[in-house]
Amino acid sequence: MRLVALPAEDRFADRDALILLTADLRSAAAALPASLRSLAPALERIAAIDRRAASDLGFHALEAAPGGRLVLAPLGSLGRDHDDVRRFAEAAAAGARRARAAGARDPLLLVDGIPGRSDFARALEVALLAAAGTCWEPLEAREAGRAAAPFESLAVVVDRRSLARAEDVLAWIAAVEHGRALARDLGGTEPERMAPLRIAELCCEHFRGTSVRVEVLEEQDLLRRDYPLLSAVARASCAVPRHRPCVVRLSYRPSDEVRRTLLLAGKGLAYDTGGADLKVGGHMAGMSRDKGGAGAVAGFLAAVAALAPRGIAVEAELGCVRNSIGSDAFVTDEIIASHAGKRVRIGNTDAEGRLVLADLLSHLRQRALSSPAPELYSVATLTGHASKAVGPYSIAIENGPARRLGIAQRLASAGELWADPFEISRLRREDWDFVRPRSAAEDVLSCNNAPSVATARGHQFPMAFLAIASGLDEHGGESSRPLPFTHLDIAGSFTEGGDWQFGRPTGAPVPALCAALLAGPA
């Protein structure tokens, strides 16, 4: 699908629908571009006779509208303290879906009444990104020939003086949506179609011919040696060849001198049964979505490949594994040495994601020590506690060096502008106490034996575990080699409505990562 910027003076003859976002129909009628002024009486009439027009999505067959189709997507309230730019994303998505359902293939998006507040500064871009995102259909549906046709193009009205800048903005939005689409494909696809080695296969296919290099580690002896915690999680799956684990390494190098290095670990649990601590009572449903962190990291790299940022190198590792139940499953009370040499006592086999991430982070830690201005990130649908604590938001938790750089605040500020919001949590001494060793036999406890939703600070203490098990605790603020590390828990944000089984994957936090770490468009 092409994104197109058209000047307000255009006649829009090639458009087949108008999607109008507004909080006030009469205001929108007065602000219509010259070639659409004939629609003004219809808008005034709708406002006069339909009280619900300001709150309900509407479709109108009007000869004066492009293609004879007018979709009215009301924005609702914009002036209250708690109103934010997501109003534009939600209205644009609803309007785009309705236009597509009506048969439109080349609609025009017109956005009216953007508030002057700074937190709405990206409202037009957010609306366009949301409308573009509605064209994604599940990979399984596309491959089965059951997906609805996407838009061929999506146009937005801009001032003629802004056309040159608009082209750059559209390229940025297209790159971000390209990344979100890959994140949805990897994170939202059923567990056999996106089994561990098939995640690697899709990455190889997607990045072929781009500036991102892909390396797949799948030799089992190598994984057992270099990724011992990940291999423990995968132990019961290895008897089934198609379920065997792998690590996918993605790397991007800029064309100029490297001044910053971003290193990301993504949790790619193709399916999580809970292992020996089996998920029961229906809680296994939706666990094919437990690879959302790997999807988000791969999606970020896809955007990086399209944007080709200067001066920034990006290294990523995706831990692709299935936590199966079987005679060779790892069990509670085992002590397993991590890649960093830390002895981990297993508290619950359903807390497997942090084990996978710890080995990935240990490898990235080693690379960070020889990299310019490194920043480390882990991204995972890690805990049910995250979604219970903050609902549909991503969470950022920093170590001391990252907090001094303001990384979580940078992500939160960018997310607020781009309708991809974050909450910030703080790592506390109680979190370190929670995972302390209980004997001389281990260095750290992976977790307790209760669900995270029933555990105080259930999404915070895993960050302390990650720091210890990966060796990053030796690179805190008091270290001679401090390494900024930020953990992102996206359990609440990766699917719409928090519905892991049926909710549409959002692609979060790809927009916020791109805006915060690569800088958004001018």
C-alpha positions, 0 to 999 in steps of 0.5 A: 500500500502506498501512502500519498500526500496531496495538497489541499488544492487538489481535486482528489479525482482519483480518490474513492472515499473520504474518511473525515475525522472531526470532533465538530461537523460544523467546524469540519464543514467550514474547513473543507478544502475548496474542491470538497466545499460542496459537501458542506451543506450535507455535513451541516444537515447531518449535524442538524438531524443526527444527535449521534453523528458526533459520537457514532461512526457513520457511512453516507452515500453522497455524490459530492464525496470522492467515490460517492462515499463519506465516512464520518469518524468522530473524535469525541472529547479532546479537551479533558486532562485525560484525553490524548492522541489515541482519540485520533488513532482510534477514529482513523482506524475505525474510519479506515475499516469502514471505508475498506468494508465499503469497497474503497481502495484509494481513500482520502483521509482528512483530519480536522480540529487538531488541538494546539496542545503539544501532546497532539503535535503528531495527531495527523501522523498518528491518524495516518499510521493507524489507518494504514495499520488496519490493512494488516491481516493475519499471516494465516489468513493471507496464506490461505487466501482468506484476507480482505484486499488492502488499500492500494493507496491511502492519501492525506491532505496537507498544505502545499507548503508542507509537501516536501516535509510530508514526503519524509514523514510518510516514508517514516510512517511507512517504515514504522508500519512495515515494522509493526506488520512484521511484529504482528506476523511473528507475535500473533501467528499460531504456534505451528506456523510460527514454531521456533525454526519458522520464526528464523525462516521468516526473519531470513526471508524478510531481511534478505536483500536489506541492510540487516544481517541475519544469523541463525544458531540452531545446532543443539550442542552449541545452544546447550553450551552457549545458551544453557538457560534457554536450552533448559526451557527447550529441553522437552521440545527437542524430541519433536524436530519442528519444535526445536529451539534456535537463536536469531541474531539480527545486526545493522551497521550504519554507512557512517561511523558508529556513535551509539549502539542499541542492543535488544533481546526479544523473548520468542516463546512460540508456545508456553504450556507452563512446562512442568508447572502446567498452565491449567484452568484454560490459562494456556489459551493464547500462549502462542502470543508469548513471542510478542517480544521477539516480534517487536524486536524484529519489527524494530529492526525492519523499521531500522532497515527501511530508515537506515539511521546514521551513526547508530548500530543495532544488535538483536538476539531473539530467543525462539523456543517452545516451553513444552511438557514431557519426560525431559522437561526441566522442573522446579528446584533444578539449579542451572548455570547461565551463560554468565556463569550465575547459578539459577535455582528454578522456582517455577517452570512457567517463569521461563521467559526470563531464563531465555532473556538472561542468556541473550542479555549475557551475550549482548552484555559482552558485545556492549562492553566493546561498543560505542555508547551502548544501551541494552533492552529486553522486550517481552510479554513477560508477566501477567502482573504487567497487564493487571498493574497497568492495563493496556500499556507497555512498561519500562523499568531501568537500572541505575545507568539507564535512569541517569540517561532518562531512557524510560522517560524518553520512551514514555514521552515518545509513546505519548506523542505516537499513541504507543504509551508507556508506564514507568516502573522503578526497580527497588531493593525489595526486588533484589531481596525477592530473588536472593539466593536461599543457600550457598548452592545458587546465586539467584532464584528465578521466581516464587511458585505463585502466579505473577498476578498473585505476587507483590511487585510481580512485574518488577522483580523479574528485572532484578533476576535478569540483571543478576542472571545475565551478569548485568548487575556487575555493570550498575552505576557504581561499576567502572563499566556501567551499562544502561539496561532497560526492561520492557514488559509488553504483556498488556500492550501487545494485543488489543483489549489484553485478549491474548487468544483472540485480540488483534496484535498491536505491534507495540512498542515499535512506534515508541522505540522508533521515535525514542531511539531513532528520532521521529520525522522532523 
